[in-house]
């Protein structure tokens, strides 16, 4: 495969224009950490953005950072952490799930994938923190969308379309993101032994309280039988764990944790994890450590299911029972990670029928290439929505040059 390694936005323009002229689709990568997600693509050319790795501007007092798309996410996080700041949406590190080198993701990949972590229930997703972007469209033209302040949109907020587009609309070269102060302290309430339905109720009660919950997750006991790391150290085999996180200044976090523990007393006596122990547990939940590629479920396909939180416990419990699979709940049941026993279609037909019945959707995050060729990795859209999406793609990339076929099965040819 031919690899093109542009040094700047002008080189990206030239590469895209050459691809258009030669009718040669391009696979877009930052550091390639998420190449195994999506439909397999048929292309002989790779556009490698890793040389676009500079931090263009960082203004800690203004809570904004402008950085080139190929910059390593780990380096940028280290930079903003030095100023006691963070990306509030907690971008997931997929290396554990996919078996790729740790901390290999790029800023552009973070935005293109749009995979937010547990704090999404309070802080929103990646697109909510993307203020502006420079990119090259499928016409080979550079464009700028958004700006460097929160209230900067007078027309279409085009940069939001790039978040979650998996590189199919444009090649991002530079992005401006909002950063937020890191909380002074965090406390996590830990409830043991709840079944999925009771845990769903406890998390719903916590989110409906006035205590500003920033994370709510549940791990059934069966998941913890073979889970190592922070979650394995906290739990015991076959004993379910329910986590509810509160953050802020120390006095406030301590007070709110005690008050919420009293409110949740009917679900059992809550233990409290403080600061480092809490952070380690939530990092493992964010990165779906129980389904790591280095663990006993390495060969199991992994699905990311988004559904109404109120339906999550019942749906997940039934799915695990009937498929003999395992599930992990985040976003108070609104996000379900499901590892299902291997099959030719990764149980896609049955899973999607059931998730559509509750108004949700499912994305296949991990599966061997033959399985990803045989099923729709991204949830099929209704006809009207699919037609709208196609018109949007055509307006950015009329010749389908960029990441052709990554999101639509059969579109790679």
Secondary structure as GFF3:
##gff-version 3
##sequence-region A 1 413
A	DSSP	beta_strand	2	4	.	.	.	ID=ss1
A	DSSP	alpha_helix	9	22	.	.	.	ID=ss2
A	DSSP	beta_strand	26	29	.	.	.	ID=ss3
A	DSSP	beta_strand	45	48	.	.	.	ID=ss4
A	DSSP	beta_strand	55	59	.	.	.	ID=ss5
A	DSSP	three_ten_helix	60	62	.	.	.	ID=ss6
A	DSSP	beta_strand	64	68	.	.	.	ID=ss7
A	DSSP	alpha_helix	73	81	.	.	.	ID=ss8
A	DSSP	beta_strand	85	86	.	.	.	ID=ss9
A	DSSP	alpha_helix	95	98	.	.	.	ID=ss10
A	DSSP	alpha_helix	107	113	.	.	.	ID=ss11
A	DSSP	alpha_helix	120	123	.	.	.	ID=ss12
A	DSSP	three_ten_helix	126	129	.	.	.	ID=ss13
A	DSSP	beta_strand	130	137	.	.	.	ID=ss14
A	DSSP	beta_strand	142	146	.	.	.	ID=ss15
A	DSSP	alpha_helix	159	162	.	.	.	ID=ss16
A	DSSP	beta_strand	170	178	.	.	.	ID=ss17
A	DSSP	beta_strand	180	181	.	.	.	ID=ss18
A	DSSP	beta_strand	185	192	.	.	.	ID=ss19
A	DSSP	alpha_helix	196	207	.	.	.	ID=ss20
A	DSSP	beta_strand	213	219	.	.	.	ID=ss21
A	DSSP	three_ten_helix	221	225	.	.	.	ID=ss22
A	DSSP	alpha_helix	229	234	.	.	.	ID=ss23
A	DSSP	beta_strand	241	248	.	.	.	ID=ss24
A	DSSP	alpha_helix	250	263	.	.	.	ID=ss25
A	DSSP	three_ten_helix	265	267	.	.	.	ID=ss26
A	DSSP	beta_strand	271	274	.	.	.	ID=ss27
A	DSSP	alpha_helix	275	286	.	.	.	ID=ss28
A	DSSP	three_ten_helix	289	291	.	.	.	ID=ss29
A	DSSP	beta_strand	301	306	.	.	.	ID=ss30
A	DSSP	alpha_helix	309	323	.	.	.	ID=ss31
A	DSSP	beta_strand	326	330	.	.	.	ID=ss32
A	DSSP	three_ten_helix	331	333	.	.	.	ID=ss33
A	DSSP	beta_strand	335	340	.	.	.	ID=ss34
A	DSSP	alpha_helix	348	357	.	.	.	ID=ss35
A	DSSP	beta_strand	361	366	.	.	.	ID=ss36
A	DSSP	alpha_helix	369	374	.	.	.	ID=ss37
A	DSSP	alpha_helix	383	396	.	.	.	ID=ss38
###
